[in-house]
Amino acid sequence: MAIQWKGVYPAITTKFTNDDKLDFPLFEKNLRAQLDAGVEGVILGGTLGEASVLSNEEKFDLVKFTVDKVSGKIPVIMNIAEGSTRDAIKLAIEAEKNGATGLMLLPPMRYKSDHREAVTYFKSVADATSLPIMIYNNPIDYKVEITLDMFAELVENKNIQAIKESTRDVSNVTRLINRFGDRFKILCGVDTIAMEAFMLGADGWVAGLVCAFPKETVAVYKLTKAGRIVDALKIYRWFLPLLELDLHPKLVQYIKLAEQEAGIGSENVRAPRLKLIGEERDRILKIIQDGIKSRPTIQL
């Protein structure tokens, strides 16, 4: 399946049972809500998917399950976030064997690679697979900035097709377009500046709060792209206090709590993460419940 790299791509959370097993029925319930809302693809095992605490076996079980359930309707993207080039290549090959449609690829984890090392890493993984790849550029959380000059060296790898733009500098969308035209598709990876990114030419949204509010997320994207800015702003302004939950180190706990309140998830996380308690939980819960109470009517 060719990937268009446009529209909304949920960085879908991994659901766990009370005894810390993969909760496939609940995962499917959320996946169905995403499909019903009109997402264009799903991303498995990202930061929101708690990749760092999933075994490789669990990752591929999720891939196979998702591929089966979406039945070719949308692409299934697997995230790769490894410390060594060898392990990243191995996962890329296995992802392709297990039916993934594409990959989201982070720079090497733990070690802060320089320009030459990061480019070589990306090229090595791209050369090992025929799957389309989206490079995840998030220097704030992962400490390696993938610069325009680095992307210029990646142009020759035809299966490197898209960029998850998470520098939090919305003007980087314009820089990328000025430098590369339409060579790379650009997907906003920061919920709180997504609408701004679309207006500057971003092609899609790797979204977080979509996990709890899929219809509203898709509506913001579609309305903005259709030029219905006033209609999009009504939803976006309502949405912003919820979207800000995506910017916190505990975004997994916050968004999973939102999923639970929305009826399409649970707040179960895997250690070392722990469920929210006390004042923090009450504060986040109020933001979520206030949002649900004032949820806007969607008209596309």
N, C-alpha and C positions, 0 to 999 in steps of 0.2 A: 504493500500500500504506500503510495506517495503521500508525503506529509505536506500540507499547505502552510503550516506554521502561522495560522491566523485564528482569531477567535479566542475563546476562553479555554485554558488548560488548567484544571484543578491540580494543585500539588496535594493530592488526596492523602488523608491521614490513614495510618494503619490501625485497624480496630483490634482490641485485645479483650479476651474474656476475663472474668474475675480471677481465673487461675493462670493468667498470663500466656494464654495460647492465642493464635490468630483467630479472630472472630469473623469467619467468612460470611455468615448470614447478615451480620450488621454491616460489614463492608459492602455486601451486595445491595443492601437497602440504600446506603448512601450513593453508591454508584448509579443505581436506578434514578435517584433524584437528580444526579448530574446529567444523565442522558436525557431525562424528561425536560430539563431546563434548556438543553441545546448546546452543551459544551462541545468543543471541536476535538478534544483529546484529553487523555489523563496521564499524569506523571506519578509514578510509583517510587517509593523509597527515597524521597527527598528529605529535606530537613523536617518538614511537617510529617513526613512518613516515618520519622524516627529511624532513619537509615543506620545510624551508628550503633543501634542496639538490635538490629535484625541480623540473623544469620544469612549466609548466602542461600541456603536452602529455603528459608522463609521468603526471601526476595523473589526467587524463581517460582515458588508456589503462588505468590501473589500475581506474578506475571501471567502464569498459565491460567489461573482462575479468571483474571480480568480479560485476557484475550478470549477465553471461552464465552464469557458473559456479554461482551460487547459485540461479538459475532461480526467483526469486520466493519462495524458502523463508524468507529473512530479509531485513531491510532493510540497505541499503548506505549508510553515512553518509560524506560527504566533509567533511574538516576545512577550514576557511577561517581563515587566519592572515596577514593582509595589513597593510601599512602605511598604505594609503589606502582611504577609503570607496569611491571609484570602482572600484578593483581588486577589493575584496571583493564589490561588487554584480555586477561582471562575472563573477566566478567562480561566484557563486551562480546566476546565470542559465545559465551554461554547464553547471554541475553538473546542473541540472534537465534540460537538453536531452540530456545524455549518460546519463541514466537513474538518477542518484542518487536514493535514497529520502528522504534527509534531510541535514541539515547540522549539523556542530559548529562553533560560531562563537566565536573568541577576540576579546578587545578589540583595538584597533589595536596593531600591533607597532611597536616602537622608540620611538614617542612615547607618553609617559605621559599619557593623556587624563584630564580631570577628570570629575566626575559628569555634567554636561550633555553633554559631548562623547561619552562612552562610550555613554550612553543613546541619543543621536541616531544614533550609528554603528549600534548594534544595530537600532534601529527602521528605519533606512534600508535595511539589508540585508534585514530581514524583509519590508518592504513591496515589495521587488523580486522576491520569489519566493513560490510557494505551498508550497514544501517545509517540512516541520516542522523546527524548529531546537532544538538543545540549546546553551545558553550555557555556556561553559567558564570557571569561576571559579577562577583559580589565581594569587592575588596574590604568592605566594612566588617563582614563576618568571617571571611576566609583569608584575609590579609594579602592576597595576591591580586593586583589590578591587571586586567588584561587590556592593554593599551591599544590604541588605533594601529600603532606600528606592529604590534603582535598580531592583530587580526589581519593586517596586510600580508603577513607571511603565511597565514592560514587559508588565504583565498584559493591557493592551488589545490587544496584538499576539497574536492567537489562535494563530498558527503558532510562536510561541516557547513551547515545551511542556515543556522539561526543562532541568535544571541538572546539569552535571558539577561536583560539589562537591569541590574540591581545596584548600580553605583549610588543611587539616590540623588544623582544630578540629572534632572530631567533634560537638560540641554544636551546630554550625551546622545540622545536620540538624533538630534539634528547633526551633531558631529559625525555620527556613523553614516547617516544618509548622505551628507556632503562628501564624505570620503569614499564610500562604497556604493552609492546609489541603492539599487535593490538586490545587490549580491547577497547580503545577509538579511533574513527576516528578523525583525526586532520584536521581542515580547517583553513587556514590562513585568518586572518581578517584584515590584514594591506596591502594595495595595493602595497606599495613600496618595500616589501620584499617577495612578493608572489612567484616569480620564485625561489628565494633562498630556500624558505620553501619547495617547491615541490622537489627540488634536495636533500633535507634532509629527505624526506619521507612523507611530508604532503599529505593528501588524496584529499583535495579540497580547494576551495577559496570562501569565503564570500566576494564578490567584491563590490566596490563602483562605479568606473568609467565605469564598465560594463553597467551601466544605460544609458550611452551615446555612448559607444563603445563596444557593445556586441561581435561582430565578432573577434575583436582584443584580447579581454580578453580570450575568449574561445581558440583562437589560441595559446596564450602564454601557457595556461594550457596543451593543447593537445600536442603541440610540445615538451615541456619540459618533459612531462611524456613518450613521445615516444623516448626520447633520442636525439632528433634533436635540440641540444643545440644552435648551430650556427644560425639556422633558428629562434629559439625562441628569441635569443638575439637581432636579428635585429628589431623585433617588440618591445621587452621590452625596448630597449634603446630609440626607438622613443617614447614610451609610458610614460617614467618616468616623464617628466615635467607635464603631465596630471595626472598621478597617485599621484603626490605630492599634488594635490588639495584635496585629501582624508584626509590629515593630519591636516587640519586647523579647528578651531572652526566653521568656516562658510562653512564647507564641503557641507552642504545641498544647500546653495545658489550657491556655485561654481559648483557643479555637476548638479544642475538643469539648470544653464546657459549653461553648456556643452550639456545637453540633448536638449535644445532649438536650439542651433546652429547645432546639428546633425539631427534635424528634427523629434525627437521622444519625445518631452517634452516641457515644458514651464518653465519659471523662477518664476512662481507664488509660493509663500510660505505663510505660515500662521503665523500671528503675535503671539509672539513678533518678530519673524524673519521678516526682511524687504528685499526687492529686493536690489541688489547692485546698487550703484550710483557712479558717479564721477571717480576719479583716480583709485579707487579699481576695479570698474567694467571694466574700460578700460584695466587695467593690466591683469586681469583674462581673459578677452575676447581675448586679444592678444595671450595668451598661448593656449587657445582653438582653435582659428582660425589658428594659426601657425601649430598646430597639425593636424587639418583637411586638410590643404593645402598639408601637407607632408605625409598624411596617406599611410601606406605601403600596397602593394598588399598581400593578404592572400592566401597562398597555403598550404593546409593540405594534 
